[in-house]
Amino acid sequence: MKRSPLEFRVDFDEFERWMRQAKHTLRLVEADLEAGGYDWACFKSQQACEFALKALLRGLGRQAFGHNILSFYRQVSEICGGSEEIEDCVSYLDKLYIPPRYPDAFPEGSPAEHFTKKDALKARECSKKIIEWVERCLAIRR
């Protein structure tokens, strides 16, 4: 049986600290998109999602270490209720933690040569959706 978010005590200061970082990181994606840094836009979108999911988990006093955002999503969905759209976005972003950052992530070429504007735009939109989903989950507590 899923518990309502109303049944949890939330440290809103901790939640807001992590959420501010999520939103800041997502804003930086815009500069990367303008500059053609699609690899970094993808990575920063993944990071913004990670910070948002950790915001809720840490706000609830739960452990949230590492970078497995699919695992974080599963924990958060127990509280907020999941959706196929959000899970698909998390799954997409989860794949963007390592490849955008390492020149040897692909057999040939660099990450800058592999990531496209379309990849970056999808990553940004997914991250926005996840941040909004996490915020809606907590909105009823305020």
MIDO-817789 format. One record per residue: residue number from 1; x, y, z of N, C-alpha, C in turn; residue in one letter; chain. Coordinates in steps of 0.05 Angstrom, whole numbers. Layout:
// residues N
resi, n.xx, n.yy, n.zz, ca.xx, ca.yy, ca.zz, c.xx, c.yy, c.zz, resn, chain
NUM, X, Y, Z, X, Y, Z, X, Y, Z, A, A
...
This chain:
// residues 142
resi, n.xx, n.yy, n.zz, ca.xx, ca.yy, ca.zz, c.xx, c.yy, c.zz, resn, chain
1, 17, -24, 0, 0, 0, 0, 18, 25, 0, M, A
2, 13, 43, -19, 29, 67, -21, 19, 87, 1, K, A
3, 39, 100, 12, 33, 120, 32, 30, 148, 19, R, A
4, 12, 163, 29, 8, 190, 19, 32, 207, 28, S, A
5, 40, 227, 11, 61, 245, 20, 55, 259, 46, P, A
6, 29, 261, 52, 21, 274, 77, 30, 259, 102, L, A
7, 37, 233, 99, 45, 217, 121, 75, 219, 127, E, A
8, 89, 235, 111, 118, 238, 115, 125, 266, 126, F, A
9, 145, 266, 143, 155, 292, 152, 177, 300, 133, R, A
10, 176, 325, 125, 195, 335, 105, 212, 358, 117, V, A
11, 238, 356, 113, 257, 378, 119, 257, 396, 95, D, A
12, 240, 416, 95, 237, 434, 71, 263, 449, 65, F, A
13, 278, 456, 85, 304, 470, 80, 322, 453, 64, D, A
14, 325, 427, 71, 342, 409, 56, 331, 404, 27, E, A
15, 304, 401, 26, 292, 398, 0, 297, 422, -18, F, A
16, 293, 446, -8, 297, 470, -23, 327, 474, -31, E, A
17, 345, 467, -14, 374, 469, -21, 380, 453, -45, R, A
18, 371, 428, -46, 377, 410, -69, 361, 419, -93, W, A
19, 336, 428, -89, 320, 437, -112, 331, 462, -125, M, A
20, 342, 480, -109, 355, 504, -120, 378, 496, -138, R, A
21, 393, 476, -130, 416, 467, -146, 405, 454, -172, Q, A
22, 384, 439, -170, 372, 426, -193, 364, 447, -214, A, A
23, 350, 468, -205, 341, 489, -223, 364, 505, -234, K, A
24, 384, 511, -218, 408, 525, -227, 422, 509, -249, H, A
25, 425, 483, -245, 438, 466, -264, 422, 465, -290, T, A
26, 396, 463, -288, 379, 463, -312, 381, 489, -327, L, A
27, 384, 512, -313, 387, 537, -327, 413, 538, -343, R, A
28, 434, 525, -333, 459, 524, -347, 458, 508, -373, L, A
29, 439, 491, -375, 435, 476, -400, 430, 495, -423, V, A
30, 416, 516, -418, 410, 536, -440, 436, 547, -452, E, A
31, 455, 554, -436, 481, 564, -447, 495, 543, -464, A, A
32, 494, 518, -454, 507, 497, -470, 492, 492, -497, D, A
33, 466, 494, -496, 451, 491, -521, 458, 514, -541, L, A
34, 460, 538, -531, 468, 561, -548, 496, 557, -560, E, A
35, 514, 547, -544, 542, 544, -552, 547, 519, -568, A, A
36, 527, 502, -571, 531, 476, -585, 544, 455, -568, G, A
37, 544, 459, -542, 555, 439, -524, 534, 418, -516, G, A
38, 525, 403, -535, 503, 384, -531, 510, 362, -512, Y, A
39, 536, 354, -513, 545, 334, -494, 541, 343, -465, D, A
40, 550, 368, -460, 547, 379, -433, 519, 385, -425, W, A
41, 503, 393, -445, 474, 398, -440, 461, 372, -431, A, A
42, 468, 350, -443, 457, 324, -436, 466, 317, -407, C, A
43, 491, 320, -401, 501, 313, -375, 488, 330, -353, F, A
44, 487, 356, -358, 475, 374, -338, 445, 369, -334, K, A
45, 431, 360, -355, 403, 353, -352, 401, 328, -334, S, A
46, 419, 309, -337, 419, 286, -320, 424, 295, -291, Q, A
47, 443, 313, -287, 450, 323, -261, 426, 337, -248, Q, A
48, 412, 354, -263, 389, 368, -253, 368, 349, -243, A, A
49, 363, 328, -258, 344, 307, -250, 354, 294, -225, C, A
50, 379, 287, -224, 390, 273, -200, 386, 291, -175, E, A
51, 392, 317, -177, 389, 335, -155, 360, 337, -146, F, A
52, 341, 337, -165, 313, 339, -158, 303, 314, -143, A, A
53, 311, 291, -153, 303, 266, -139, 316, 264, -112, L, A
54, 341, 272, -110, 355, 272, -84, 342, 293, -65, K, A
55, 332, 315, -76, 319, 335, -60, 297, 323, -43, A, A
56, 280, 308, -56, 258, 296, -42, 267, 275, -22, L, A
57, 285, 257, -32, 295, 236, -14, 309, 247, 10, L, A
58, 327, 266, 6, 342, 277, 28, 324, 294, 46, R, A
59, 304, 308, 34, 285, 323, 50, 269, 305, 68, G, A
60, 266, 279, 60, 252, 260, 76, 271, 245, 95, L, A
61, 296, 253, 95, 315, 241, 113, 325, 214, 104, G, A
62, 322, 208, 78, 330, 182, 67, 358, 184, 55, R, A
63, 372, 162, 54, 398, 160, 41, 394, 165, 11, Q, A
64, 412, 180, -1, 411, 185, -30, 439, 189, -39, A, A
65, 454, 168, -42, 481, 170, -51, 485, 157, -78, F, A
66, 505, 165, -92, 510, 153, -118, 496, 168, -140, G, A
67, 493, 156, -163, 483, 170, -187, 462, 153, -202, H, A
68, 452, 132, -189, 432, 115, -202, 405, 128, -200, N, A
69, 398, 145, -219, 373, 160, -217, 349, 142, -221, I, A
70, 352, 120, -235, 329, 102, -237, 322, 90, -210, L, A
71, 342, 84, -194, 336, 75, -166, 323, 97, -150, S, A
72, 333, 122, -152, 321, 144, -138, 292, 148, -146, F, A
73, 287, 146, -173, 260, 149, -183, 241, 128, -170, Y, A
74, 250, 104, -169, 233, 82, -158, 226, 88, -129, R, A
75, 245, 99, -114, 239, 106, -86, 219, 129, -85, Q, A
76, 224, 149, -101, 206, 173, -101, 178, 165, -111, V, A
77, 177, 147, -131, 150, 140, -141, 134, 125, -121, S, A
78, 146, 112, -101, 131, 100, -79, 117, 121, -63, E, A
79, 127, 145, -63, 116, 167, -47, 97, 184, -65, I, A
80, 106, 189, -89, 91, 208, -106, 73, 194, -126, C, A
81, 76, 168, -130, 63, 155, -151, 78, 160, -177, G, A
82, 82, 139, -192, 99, 142, -216, 82, 146, -241, G, A
83, 95, 149, -263, 82, 150, -288, 101, 140, -309, S, A
84, 90, 129, -330, 106, 118, -352, 123, 140, -365, E, A
85, 111, 163, -368, 126, 186, -380, 150, 194, -364, E, A
86, 147, 196, -338, 169, 204, -320, 190, 181, -319, I, A
87, 181, 157, -317, 200, 134, -317, 216, 133, -343, E, A
88, 203, 138, -365, 217, 138, -391, 238, 160, -391, D, A
89, 231, 183, -381, 250, 206, -379, 274, 199, -361, C, A
90, 268, 188, -338, 290, 180, -320, 308, 160, -333, V, A
91, 296, 140, -346, 312, 120, -360, 330, 132, -381, S, A
92, 319, 151, -396, 335, 165, -417, 359, 180, -404, Y, A
93, 352, 195, -383, 373, 212, -370, 394, 195, -356, L, A
94, 385, 172, -346, 404, 154, -331, 427, 146, -349, D, A
95, 423, 145, -375, 443, 137, -394, 463, 160, -400, K, A
96, 457, 183, -390, 473, 207, -397, 492, 215, -375, L, A
97, 497, 198, -356, 516, 205, -334, 545, 203, -343, Y, A
98, 553, 182, -356, 581, 177, -363, 588, 185, -391, I, A
99, 574, 176, -412, 583, 181, -439, 589, 211, -447, P, A
100, 573, 230, -437, 579, 258, -446, 606, 268, -434, P, A
101, 616, 255, -414, 639, 266, -400, 666, 254, -407, R, A
102, 666, 231, -419, 691, 216, -423, 698, 212, -453, Y, A
103, 721, 222, -462, 729, 219, -490, 730, 190, -500, P, A
104, 733, 171, -482, 735, 143, -490, 708, 128, -485, D, A
105, 687, 142, -482, 661, 130, -478, 650, 116, -503, A, A
106, 660, 125, -526, 652, 114, -552, 677, 102, -565, F, A
107, 673, 82, -582, 697, 69, -595, 712, 89, -612, P, A
108, 699, 109, -624, 712, 129, -640, 700, 156, -635, E, A
109, 715, 176, -639, 705, 204, -635, 702, 211, -606, G, A
110, 695, 236, -602, 692, 247, -575, 662, 250, -570, S, A
111, 655, 254, -544, 626, 258, -538, 615, 282, -554, P, A
112, 631, 303, -558, 621, 326, -572, 613, 319, -601, A, A
113, 624, 298, -612, 617, 289, -639, 593, 270, -639, E, A
114, 585, 260, -616, 564, 240, -615, 537, 252, -607, H, A
115, 537, 272, -590, 512, 283, -579, 502, 305, -597, F, A
116, 475, 304, -602, 463, 323, -621, 445, 343, -606, T, A
117, 437, 363, -620, 418, 382, -609, 392, 368, -600, K, A
118, 383, 350, -617, 359, 335, -610, 362, 320, -584, K, A
119, 385, 307, -580, 391, 293, -554, 389, 313, -531, D, A
120, 401, 336, -535, 402, 355, -513, 375, 367, -507, A, A
121, 359, 372, -528, 332, 383, -523, 314, 363, -509, L, A
122, 317, 338, -517, 301, 317, -503, 310, 314, -474, K, A
123, 335, 315, -469, 345, 313, -442, 335, 337, -425, A, A
124, 337, 361, -436, 327, 384, -422, 297, 382, -415, R, A
125, 281, 374, -435, 253, 372, -430, 246, 350, -409, E, A
126, 261, 328, -410, 257, 307, -390, 263, 317, -362, C, A
127, 285, 331, -360, 294, 342, -334, 273, 361, -323, S, A
128, 263, 379, -340, 242, 398, -332, 217, 383, -321, K, A
129, 209, 362, -336, 185, 347, -327, 189, 334, -300, K, A
130, 213, 323, -296, 219, 310, -270, 220, 330, -247, I, A
131, 232, 353, -252, 233, 373, -231, 204, 382, -224, I, A
132, 188, 386, -244, 160, 394, -239, 144, 372, -224, E, A
133, 149, 347, -232, 136, 324, -219, 143, 323, -189, W, A
134, 169, 327, -183, 178, 326, -155, 165, 349, -140, V, A
135, 164, 373, -152, 152, 396, -138, 123, 392, -133, E, A
136, 108, 381, -153, 80, 375, -149, 75, 356, -127, R, A
137, 92, 337, -124, 90, 317, -103, 90, 330, -76, C, A
138, 107, 350, -72, 109, 362, -46, 90, 386, -43, L, A
139, 78, 395, -64, 61, 419, -63, 39, 416, -43, A, A
140, 28, 393, -39, 6, 389, -21, 14, 392, 8, I, A
141, 40, 392, 14, 50, 394, 41, 51, 423, 50, R, A
142, 51, 441, 32, 55, 470, 39, 30, 484, 46, R, A
